[in-house]
């Protein structure tokens, strides 16, 4: 006999009542509140295997810097050019450039890495509007769940650069800042590029949040704001090489007997 849903759980046809329905049925049900135990177990296993897929795909990409930014900027936009310059500077310094794998700033940073024959990887997300991996990736892996994707973008990186973006970019900036603030990760550099764009955000941090005591001045001081790709990458390189002894350009070697590549 099929297991009954908890009384508080909506039926699938009323999923929209929770305001969490998406075109992707599996992800929609994850966010709909209590489900059958068998269904939740199956989704937990799906998440587990998605984690393993990411770990295996990205284990050998080498020391990364993750570049965040909007998917909406076209090639002719000034921020696209800035993202491409950032990718090239990172690549010349020996870093693997990691992005969300999509268009806009992500494509620009991956393209910049390709310009200098550096490694370029992407963690793409499955979305209703069918975001596709950009054409400048040496390796990419596709994820269904945002939280799994964000884990991968942080796990393999020694620094984080955020160019102008929307809700997704803000989410990535503040999650990274929170992990640094709470010492879940080392004080790896966090760089905001596009000083004019980030000016209102910095005013909120400095003039409101620090003043009200919801964050410390040290939390703001950790963030480098610059318009210079050279300054951003030099700061990152000095921090991770001098402070953590990172040897750039070296990556682990796959083992054929573990079916690694």
QUIWOLIN-V154560 format. One record per residue. N is the residue number from 1. RES is the residue in three letters. SS is DSSP state (@ for helix, = for strand, . for the rest). PHI is phi as a letter, one per 40 degrees, with the letter a starting at -180 (none if undefined). PSI is psi in radians with two decimals (* if undefined). Layout:
n=N res=RES ss=SS phi=PHI psi=PSI
n=N res=RES ss=SS phi=PHI psi=PSI
This chain:
n=1 res=UNK ss=. phi=none psi=2.26
n=2 res=UNK ss=. phi=c psi=2.52
n=3 res=UNK ss=. phi=c psi=2.40
n=4 res=UNK ss=. phi=c psi=2.59
n=5 res=UNK ss=. phi=c psi=2.63
n=6 res=UNK ss=. phi=d psi=2.65
n=7 res=UNK ss=. phi=d psi=-0.52
n=8 res=UNK ss=. phi=c psi=-0.17
n=9 res=UNK ss=. phi=c psi=2.38
n=10 res=UNK ss=. phi=c psi=2.62
n=11 res=UNK ss=. phi=c psi=2.75
n=12 res=UNK ss=@ phi=d psi=-0.65
n=13 res=UNK ss=@ phi=c psi=-0.26
n=14 res=UNK ss=@ phi=b psi=0.39
n=15 res=UNK ss=@ phi=d psi=-0.59
n=16 res=UNK ss=@ phi=c psi=-0.32
n=17 res=UNK ss=@ phi=c psi=-0.48
n=18 res=UNK ss=@ phi=c psi=-0.14
n=19 res=UNK ss=. phi=g psi=0.41
n=20 res=UNK ss=. phi=b psi=0.23
n=21 res=UNK ss=. phi=c psi=2.45
n=22 res=UNK ss=. phi=b psi=2.86
n=23 res=UNK ss=. phi=c psi=-0.36
n=24 res=UNK ss=. phi=c psi=1.91
n=25 res=UNK ss=@ phi=d psi=-0.79
n=26 res=UNK ss=@ phi=c psi=-0.79
n=27 res=UNK ss=@ phi=c psi=-0.65
n=28 res=UNK ss=@ phi=d psi=-0.79
n=29 res=UNK ss=@ phi=c psi=-0.53
n=30 res=UNK ss=@ phi=d psi=-0.63
n=31 res=UNK ss=. phi=c psi=0.12
n=32 res=UNK ss=. phi=c psi=0.19
n=33 res=UNK ss=. phi=g psi=-2.79
n=34 res=UNK ss=. phi=d psi=2.36
n=35 res=UNK ss=. phi=b psi=-3.07
n=36 res=UNK ss=. phi=c psi=2.65
n=37 res=UNK ss=@ phi=c psi=-0.70
n=38 res=UNK ss=@ phi=c psi=-0.72
n=39 res=UNK ss=@ phi=c psi=-0.76
n=40 res=UNK ss=@ phi=c psi=-0.66
n=41 res=UNK ss=@ phi=c psi=-0.75
n=42 res=UNK ss=@ phi=c psi=-0.71
n=43 res=UNK ss=@ phi=c psi=-0.65
n=44 res=UNK ss=@ phi=c psi=-0.70
n=45 res=UNK ss=@ phi=c psi=-0.65
n=46 res=UNK ss=@ phi=c psi=-0.73
n=47 res=UNK ss=@ phi=c psi=-0.74
n=48 res=UNK ss=@ phi=d psi=-0.84
n=49 res=UNK ss=@ phi=c psi=-0.50
n=50 res=UNK ss=@ phi=c psi=-0.65
n=51 res=UNK ss=@ phi=c psi=-0.83
n=52 res=UNK ss=@ phi=c psi=-0.71
n=53 res=UNK ss=@ phi=d psi=-0.76
n=54 res=UNK ss=@ phi=c psi=-0.76
n=55 res=UNK ss=@ phi=d psi=-0.78
n=56 res=UNK ss=@ phi=c psi=-0.67
n=57 res=UNK ss=@ phi=c psi=-0.52
n=58 res=UNK ss=@ phi=b psi=0.05
n=59 res=UNK ss=. phi=c psi=-0.50
n=60 res=UNK ss=. phi=b psi=0.35
n=61 res=UNK ss=. phi=c psi=-0.19
n=62 res=UNK ss=. phi=g psi=3.09
n=63 res=UNK ss=. phi=c psi=2.16
n=64 res=UNK ss== phi=b psi=2.72
n=65 res=UNK ss== phi=b psi=2.24
n=66 res=UNK ss== phi=c psi=2.32
n=67 res=UNK ss== phi=b psi=2.09
n=68 res=UNK ss== phi=c psi=2.75
n=69 res=UNK ss=. phi=i psi=2.95
n=70 res=UNK ss=. phi=c psi=2.54
n=71 res=UNK ss=. phi=c psi=-0.02
n=72 res=UNK ss=. phi=c psi=-0.13
n=73 res=UNK ss=. phi=c psi=2.25
n=74 res=UNK ss=. phi=c psi=2.98
n=75 res=UNK ss=. phi=d psi=-0.56
n=76 res=UNK ss=. phi=c psi=-0.17
n=77 res=UNK ss=. phi=c psi=2.55
n=78 res=UNK ss=@ phi=c psi=-0.57
n=79 res=UNK ss=@ phi=c psi=-0.50
n=80 res=UNK ss=@ phi=c psi=-0.79
n=81 res=UNK ss=@ phi=c psi=-0.74
n=82 res=UNK ss=@ phi=c psi=-0.71
n=83 res=UNK ss=@ phi=c psi=-0.67
n=84 res=UNK ss=@ phi=c psi=-0.70
n=85 res=UNK ss=@ phi=c psi=-0.68
n=86 res=UNK ss=@ phi=c psi=-0.82
n=87 res=UNK ss=@ phi=d psi=-0.71
n=88 res=UNK ss=@ phi=c psi=-0.75
n=89 res=UNK ss=@ phi=c psi=-0.71
n=90 res=UNK ss=@ phi=c psi=-0.77
n=91 res=UNK ss=@ phi=c psi=-0.72
n=92 res=UNK ss=@ phi=c psi=-0.44
n=93 res=UNK ss=. phi=c psi=-0.05
n=94 res=UNK ss=. phi=g psi=0.09
n=95 res=UNK ss=. phi=c psi=2.62
n=96 res=UNK ss== phi=c psi=2.29
n=97 res=UNK ss== phi=c psi=2.10
n=98 res=UNK ss== phi=b psi=2.38
n=99 res=UNK ss== phi=b psi=-3.11
n=100 res=UNK ss=. phi=c psi=-0.03
n=101 res=UNK ss=. phi=g psi=-0.05
n=102 res=UNK ss=. phi=c psi=-2.75
n=103 res=UNK ss=. phi=c psi=-2.95
n=104 res=UNK ss=. phi=g psi=-2.33
n=105 res=UNK ss=@ phi=d psi=-0.65
n=106 res=UNK ss=@ phi=c psi=-0.84
n=107 res=UNK ss=@ phi=c psi=-0.73
n=108 res=UNK ss=@ phi=c psi=-0.80
n=109 res=UNK ss=@ phi=c psi=-0.76
n=110 res=UNK ss=@ phi=c psi=-0.66
n=111 res=UNK ss=@ phi=c psi=-0.70
n=112 res=UNK ss=@ phi=c psi=-0.70
n=113 res=UNK ss=@ phi=c psi=-0.74
n=114 res=UNK ss=@ phi=c psi=-0.62
n=115 res=UNK ss=@ phi=d psi=-0.57
n=116 res=UNK ss=. phi=b psi=0.31
n=117 res=UNK ss=. phi=g psi=0.60
n=118 res=UNK ss=. phi=c psi=2.90
n=119 res=UNK ss=. phi=c psi=2.50
n=120 res=UNK ss== phi=a psi=2.10
n=121 res=UNK ss== phi=b psi=2.75
n=122 res=UNK ss== phi=a psi=2.53
n=123 res=UNK ss== phi=b psi=1.60
n=124 res=UNK ss== phi=c psi=2.71
n=125 res=UNK ss== phi=b psi=2.41
n=126 res=UNK ss=. phi=c psi=2.10
n=127 res=UNK ss=. phi=b psi=2.77
n=128 res=UNK ss=. phi=d psi=-0.57
n=129 res=UNK ss=. phi=c psi=0.30
n=130 res=UNK ss=. phi=f psi=1.02
n=131 res=UNK ss=. phi=c psi=2.25
n=132 res=UNK ss=. phi=b psi=2.61
n=133 res=UNK ss=. phi=c psi=2.49
n=134 res=UNK ss=. phi=c psi=3.00
n=135 res=UNK ss=. phi=c psi=0.13
n=136 res=UNK ss=. phi=b psi=0.55
n=137 res=UNK ss=. phi=b psi=2.28
n=138 res=UNK ss=. phi=c psi=-0.56
n=139 res=UNK ss== phi=a psi=2.45
n=140 res=UNK ss== phi=a psi=2.71
n=141 res=UNK ss== phi=b psi=2.46
n=142 res=UNK ss== phi=b psi=2.39
n=143 res=UNK ss== phi=b psi=2.62
n=144 res=UNK ss=. phi=c psi=-0.59
n=145 res=UNK ss=. phi=b psi=2.30
n=146 res=UNK ss=@ phi=c psi=-0.71
n=147 res=UNK ss=@ phi=c psi=-0.54
n=148 res=UNK ss=@ phi=c psi=-0.77
n=149 res=UNK ss=@ phi=d psi=-0.78
n=150 res=UNK ss=@ phi=c psi=-0.61
n=151 res=UNK ss=@ phi=d psi=-0.79
n=152 res=UNK ss=@ phi=c psi=-0.66
n=153 res=UNK ss=@ phi=c psi=-0.45
n=154 res=UNK ss=@ phi=c psi=-0.70
n=155 res=UNK ss=@ phi=d psi=-0.67
n=156 res=UNK ss=. phi=b psi=0.16
n=157 res=UNK ss== phi=b psi=2.57
n=158 res=UNK ss== phi=b psi=-0.12
n=159 res=UNK ss== phi=a psi=2.89
n=160 res=UNK ss== phi=a psi=2.26
n=161 res=UNK ss== phi=b psi=2.21
n=162 res=UNK ss== phi=b psi=2.08
n=163 res=UNK ss=. phi=c psi=3.01
n=164 res=UNK ss=. phi=d psi=2.43
n=165 res=UNK ss=. phi=a psi=-3.06
n=166 res=UNK ss=. phi=b psi=-2.48
n=167 res=UNK ss=@ phi=d psi=-0.76
n=168 res=UNK ss=@ phi=c psi=-0.74
n=169 res=UNK ss=@ phi=c psi=-0.74
n=170 res=UNK ss=@ phi=c psi=-0.73
n=171 res=UNK ss=@ phi=d psi=-0.79
n=172 res=UNK ss=@ phi=c psi=-0.69
n=173 res=UNK ss=@ phi=c psi=-0.87
n=174 res=UNK ss=@ phi=c psi=-0.55
n=175 res=UNK ss=@ phi=c psi=-0.75
n=176 res=UNK ss=@ phi=c psi=-0.78
n=177 res=UNK ss=@ phi=c psi=-0.66
n=178 res=UNK ss=@ phi=c psi=-0.72
n=179 res=UNK ss=@ phi=c psi=-0.65
n=180 res=UNK ss=@ phi=c psi=-0.79
n=181 res=UNK ss=@ phi=d psi=-0.71
n=182 res=UNK ss=. phi=c psi=0.06
n=183 res=UNK ss=. phi=g psi=0.49
n=184 res=UNK ss=. phi=c psi=-0.48
n=185 res=UNK ss=. phi=b psi=2.86
n=186 res=UNK ss=. phi=c psi=2.94
n=187 res=UNK ss=. phi=c psi=1.07
n=188 res=UNK ss=. phi=c psi=2.59
n=189 res=UNK ss== phi=c psi=2.45
n=190 res=UNK ss== phi=b psi=2.04
n=191 res=UNK ss== phi=b psi=2.31
n=192 res=UNK ss== phi=b psi=2.17
n=193 res=UNK ss== phi=b psi=2.42
n=194 res=UNK ss=. phi=h psi=1.17
n=195 res=UNK ss=@ phi=d psi=-0.66
n=196 res=UNK ss=@ phi=c psi=-0.71
n=197 res=UNK ss=@ phi=c psi=-0.69
n=198 res=UNK ss=@ phi=c psi=-0.02
n=199 res=UNK ss=@ phi=d psi=-0.81
n=200 res=UNK ss=@ phi=c psi=-0.64
n=201 res=UNK ss=@ phi=c psi=-0.76
n=202 res=UNK ss=@ phi=c psi=-0.62
n=203 res=UNK ss=@ phi=c psi=-0.70
n=204 res=UNK ss=@ phi=c psi=-0.80
n=205 res=UNK ss=@ phi=c psi=-0.87
n=206 res=UNK ss=@ phi=c psi=-0.85
n=207 res=UNK ss=@ phi=c psi=-0.36
n=208 res=UNK ss=@ phi=b psi=-0.98
n=209 res=UNK ss=@ phi=c psi=-0.75
n=210 res=UNK ss=@ phi=c psi=-0.75
n=211 res=UNK ss=@ phi=c psi=-0.68
n=212 res=UNK ss=@ phi=c psi=-0.12
n=213 res=UNK ss=. phi=g psi=0.24
n=214 res=UNK ss=. phi=c psi=-0.37
n=215 res=UNK ss=. phi=b psi=2.91
n=216 res=UNK ss=. phi=c psi=2.80
n=217 res=UNK ss=@ phi=d psi=-0.59
n=218 res=UNK ss=@ phi=c psi=-0.54
n=219 res=UNK ss=@ phi=c psi=-0.60
n=220 res=UNK ss=@ phi=c psi=-0.69
n=221 res=UNK ss=@ phi=c psi=-0.42
n=222 res=UNK ss=. phi=c psi=-0.36
n=223 res=UNK ss== phi=c psi=2.14
n=224 res=UNK ss== phi=c psi=2.25
n=225 res=UNK ss== phi=b psi=2.18
n=226 res=UNK ss== phi=a psi=2.81
n=227 res=UNK ss=. phi=b psi=0.08
n=228 res=UNK ss=. phi=b psi=1.99
n=229 res=UNK ss=@ phi=d psi=-0.61
n=230 res=UNK ss=@ phi=c psi=-0.77
n=231 res=UNK ss=@ phi=c psi=-0.74
n=232 res=UNK ss=@ phi=d psi=-0.85
n=233 res=UNK ss=@ phi=c psi=-0.63
n=234 res=UNK ss=@ phi=c psi=-0.73
n=235 res=UNK ss=@ phi=c psi=-0.78
n=236 res=UNK ss=@ phi=c psi=-0.82
n=237 res=UNK ss=@ phi=c psi=-0.82
n=238 res=UNK ss=@ phi=c psi=-0.71
n=239 res=UNK ss=@ phi=c psi=-0.87
n=240 res=UNK ss=@ phi=c psi=-0.51
n=241 res=UNK ss=@ phi=c psi=-0.84
n=242 res=UNK ss=@ phi=c psi=-0.76
n=243 res=UNK ss=@ phi=c psi=-0.66
n=244 res=UNK ss=@ phi=b psi=-0.02
n=245 res=UNK ss=. phi=g psi=0.48
n=246 res=UNK ss=. phi=c psi=2.34
n=247 res=UNK ss=. phi=b psi=1.91
n=248 res=UNK ss=. phi=c psi=2.65
n=249 res=UNK ss=. phi=g psi=-0.08
n=250 res=UNK ss=. phi=b psi=2.37
n=251 res=UNK ss=. phi=b psi=2.67
n=252 res=UNK ss=. phi=c psi=2.65
n=253 res=UNK ss=. phi=c psi=2.35
n=254 res=UNK ss=. phi=c psi=2.68
n=255 res=UNK ss=. phi=b psi=2.12
n=256 res=UNK ss=@ phi=c psi=-0.57
n=257 res=UNK ss=@ phi=c psi=-0.15
n=258 res=UNK ss=@ phi=b psi=0.22
n=259 res=UNK ss=. phi=f psi=0.60
n=260 res=UNK ss=. phi=c psi=2.64
n=261 res=UNK ss=. phi=a psi=*
